[in-house]
Amino acid sequence: MSTKVYMSVCEGQGDIEIKLFNKGTWDYINSDYPVFKKGEYSADETPPAHCQQRIWDECFVNESPLMYDGVNCPADVTINVTSGSGNNDRVICLQSDFGDTFFSVMEAMEYARDNDLEIIEEYQGCIY
């Protein structure tokens, strides 16, 4: 039986990024926006723990291994979410739960097929 996954496709500025997510991450992407203070259009929010660790590993440990070698993920990894595109902000910041970031739909679909993954829903977003 195939594992059900969710696919995001974000395009813009001549680039494309495709990611595959599990249900927990998908539910977070589509969750309610944080409460914004009056007159503000963005807020920092703390993603679920499994997302925080992947963000930490990708953005800090993998990018600067000498600086962050052995440093644990802090409990306050945040994502800046805007009032008009919170879902898109989350997708851009999150790391794929399956494979890596793909740069063509065919590549993502081939990975899904080879790993017995069934893509059951899709999100279309922008890179800005």
C-alpha positions as CSV (number, residue, x, y, z in Angstrom):
1,M,0.0,0.0,0.0
2,S,1.4,3.4,-1.0
3,T,2.2,6.1,1.4
4,K,0.0,9.1,0.8
5,V,1.9,12.4,0.4
6,Y,1.2,16.0,-0.5
7,M,3.0,18.0,-3.1
8,S,3.8,21.7,-3.3
9,V,4.8,23.4,-6.5
10,C,6.2,27.0,-6.1
11,E,7.3,28.9,-9.2
12,G,8.6,32.4,-9.8
13,Q,11.6,34.5,-10.8
14,G,12.5,31.8,-13.3
15,D,12.7,29.0,-10.6
16,I,10.6,26.1,-9.6
17,E,10.7,24.1,-6.3
18,I,8.7,21.0,-5.6
19,K,8.4,19.4,-2.2
20,L,6.7,16.4,-0.9
21,F,5.1,16.5,2.6
22,N,3.6,14.1,5.1
23,K,0.1,14.8,6.6
24,G,1.4,16.5,9.7
25,T,3.4,19.0,7.7
26,W,0.5,19.5,5.3
27,D,-1.9,20.2,8.1
28,Y,0.5,22.8,9.5
29,I,0.9,24.5,6.1
30,N,-2.9,24.8,5.9
31,S,-3.5,25.7,9.6
32,D,-4.9,29.0,10.7
33,Y,-2.6,32.1,10.5
34,P,-1.3,33.5,13.8
35,V,-3.1,36.5,15.3
36,F,-1.5,39.7,13.9
37,K,-1.2,42.8,16.1
38,K,-3.2,45.8,15.0
39,G,-1.4,47.5,12.1
40,E,1.0,44.6,11.5
41,Y,1.0,42.3,8.5
42,S,3.4,39.6,9.6
43,A,4.3,37.6,12.7
44,D,6.8,35.0,13.7
45,E,5.3,31.6,14.5
46,T,6.9,28.4,15.8
47,P,6.3,25.4,13.5
48,P,5.8,21.8,14.8
49,A,8.9,20.2,16.3
50,H,9.6,17.9,13.4
51,C,9.6,20.9,11.0
52,Q,11.9,22.9,13.3
53,Q,14.6,20.2,13.3
54,R,14.5,20.0,9.5
55,I,14.7,23.8,9.1
56,W,17.6,23.9,11.5
57,D,19.5,21.1,9.8
58,E,19.0,22.5,6.3
59,C,19.5,26.2,7.0
60,F,22.2,26.1,9.6
61,V,24.0,22.8,10.1
62,N,24.2,21.8,6.4
63,E,25.1,25.3,5.3
64,S,27.7,26.0,8.0
65,P,28.8,22.7,9.4
66,L,31.9,24.1,11.2
67,M,29.9,26.8,13.0
68,Y,27.0,24.5,14.0
69,D,28.6,21.1,14.4
70,G,27.0,19.4,17.4
71,V,24.7,22.3,18.2
72,N,21.2,21.2,19.0
73,C,18.2,22.7,17.4
74,P,16.9,25.4,19.6
75,A,13.3,25.3,20.7
76,D,12.6,28.7,19.1
77,V,13.0,28.2,15.4
78,T,10.4,30.4,13.8
79,I,8.9,31.2,10.4
80,N,7.8,34.7,9.5
81,V,4.2,34.5,8.2
82,T,2.5,37.3,6.4
83,S,-1.2,38.1,6.5
84,G,-1.7,37.6,2.8
85,S,0.4,34.6,2.0
86,G,1.0,32.6,5.2
87,N,0.6,29.2,3.5
88,N,3.1,30.2,0.9
89,D,5.5,31.5,3.5
90,R,5.4,28.2,5.3
91,V,5.9,26.1,2.1
92,I,9.0,28.2,1.2
93,C,10.6,27.8,4.6
94,L,9.8,24.1,5.2
95,Q,12.0,21.2,4.0
96,S,10.5,18.3,2.0
97,D,9.6,15.3,4.2
98,F,10.4,12.9,1.3
99,G,13.5,13.2,-0.7
100,D,14.9,16.7,-1.2
101,T,13.6,19.7,-3.0
102,F,12.9,18.8,-6.6
103,F,13.3,21.1,-9.5
104,S,10.8,19.5,-12.0
105,V,7.4,17.9,-11.6
106,M,8.6,14.9,-13.5
107,E,11.5,14.4,-11.1
108,A,9.2,14.6,-8.1
109,M,6.7,12.2,-9.7
110,E,9.5,9.7,-10.6
111,Y,10.8,9.9,-7.0
112,A,7.2,9.2,-5.7
113,R,6.8,6.3,-8.1
114,D,10.1,4.7,-7.1
115,N,9.4,5.1,-3.4
116,D,5.8,3.9,-3.5
117,L,4.4,7.3,-2.6
118,E,0.9,8.4,-3.8
119,I,0.5,12.2,-4.3
120,I,-3.0,12.9,-3.2
121,E,-3.1,16.7,-3.0
122,E,-1.2,19.7,-4.5
123,Y,-0.5,23.2,-3.5
124,Q,0.5,25.9,-6.1
125,G,2.5,28.8,-4.8
126,C,5.0,31.4,-5.7
127,I,8.7,32.1,-5.2
128,Y,9.3,35.8,-4.5
